[in-house]
Amino acid sequence: MSTDTEVRVRGFNALVEALGPVEAERFIALLLREPFDYTQWQRSLWAEQGVHELSQAAMALRASSSEDMEEEG
């Protein structure tokens, strides 16, 4: 399990990779500035998928991540 700091760093790196540094900062500023209900967001995020589908997607992502780490090491 990762520490909170490791999660923050990886999350920010993912944002920078996906959005670029300026847009990543802008995204974070938007989250901090606007009220945000994380629970409500989670409920609607995968509303069309069931638990089984989400579990399979998570396992596939985990396997892919493990393979990537093995290739780097």
Contacts in CASP RR format, 6 or more apart in sequence:
PFRMAT RR
TARGET T0000
AUTHOR 0000-0000-0000
METHOD contacts of the structure
MODEL  1
MSTDTEVRVRGFNALVEALGPVEAERFIALLLREPFDYTQWQRSLWAEQG
VHELSQAAMALRASSSEDMEEEG
2 10 0 8 1.000
12 24 0 8 1.000
12 28 0 8 1.000
15 24 0 8 1.000
15 27 0 8 1.000
15 28 0 8 1.000
16 24 0 8 1.000
18 24 0 8 1.000
19 26 0 8 1.000
19 27 0 8 1.000
46 54 0 8 1.000
49 57 0 8 1.000
END
